[in-house]
Amino acid sequence: MNSRRDFLQKIAASTIALPFVPLYGAARKEAVKQPYQGPVLRVAIMGLGGYGTRVADAMRDCKMAKLTGVVSGTPSKIKDWQAKYGVPEKNCYNYENFDAVKNNPDIDAIYITTPNALHKDEAIRVAKAGKHVICEKPMALNAVEGQAMVDACKTANVKLLVGYRMHFEAKTLEVIRMRNAGEFGKPLFFQGLSGFRIGDPTQWRLNKQLAGGGAMMDIGIYSVNGARYMIGEDPIWVTAQETKNDHVKFKEGVDETITFQFGFPGGATASCLSTYSMNGLDKFYLNGEKGFAEMQPSTGYGPILGRTHKGELTQPHVTHQTVQMDEMAGIILQGKQPVVAVDGEEGLKDLKIIDAIYEAVKTGNKIALQL
Ligand code: NAD
């Protein structure tokens, strides 16, 4: 019996037989679809709160990223997550022992979703353990901390990525493509409005020690970052003004509302608002010599809605964190280059701008920026 000939005959028979098996619609698509067999980024989430949960749920639909571990100070949450996401016991850590992840071959990266003030030390420990760092925005409390994170990851030869999910969002990327193709002409003006009414006054977001500030650190950063990716340049100066109506809720060092303005090297300007006291403020507007783009909502979890002078933006909505984690896996595992950077240097630029905004508020001066 010639097994090789048998094998080839079987193959030939099956290929001949295929056209006689009618497959339509979804069944056909399913049959044609090849299961993904490429590399997968194995991720542990640190800080099992609201956003960490959102990322974990979104990762269920990822092709290239998988939740394999957790870091938490709350044993009951670890148990819940083990049951919900199938995380094995050997991949569960707390804040005292997570440096031991160094010896765990089943975790490639740790995604930090803890309060802002904890990001710096945690990221440096993750880097020292030889794992890639994905860190939520704001990357740290200020540029000095951000630089320390960038340096630590460079020394450890690991990647540092910041959770800028909008950098992978389809309608946002279409506006950026149109701008790069010259469809708006020279960009002249950006308006960014970012805010919501914050509730519970005891939450960490209103605690200067944990948040590093107020609305600017949490939501204003979307307009800071958005001004840069919508105009396509980094600002060279900033001015800013603070308004505080509720001094009980928004204590010293916790900003309620800040308006800020940027100037860009190409001559464009930006005018933005960051607030914790107005609801549903989520709007970007870009104006150029030949056209405009308007997005509202512009940075929420979506669907993002928008139009340009050429009509409505129609790119389909996909859960932002699913796309982000697949794309970040591509960056880490395959050296993929995103259209808009999401690395530590990108996070650091926003921290330098936010430092300058706070300085402008304090001094009333126009602050020059060199990014
Ligand atoms: P959260 O309060 O829901 O979760 C924070 C988690 O950190 C909790 O599980 C808490 O137990 C844990 N934690 C660990 N140490 C802590 C400590 N010392 N004090 C308080 N909590 C501690 O907050 P969140 O909304 O999940 O935000 C977490 C991070 O994610 C923040 O940096 C925030 O800016 C960011 N975030 C990003 C987005 C986005 O769209 N990219 C959205 C929401 C939050």
Residues whose N, C-alpha, C, O or C-beta is under 5 A from the ligand:
A	BS01	NAD	G47 L48 G49 G50 Y51 G52 T113 T114 P115 N116 E136 K137 P138 G163
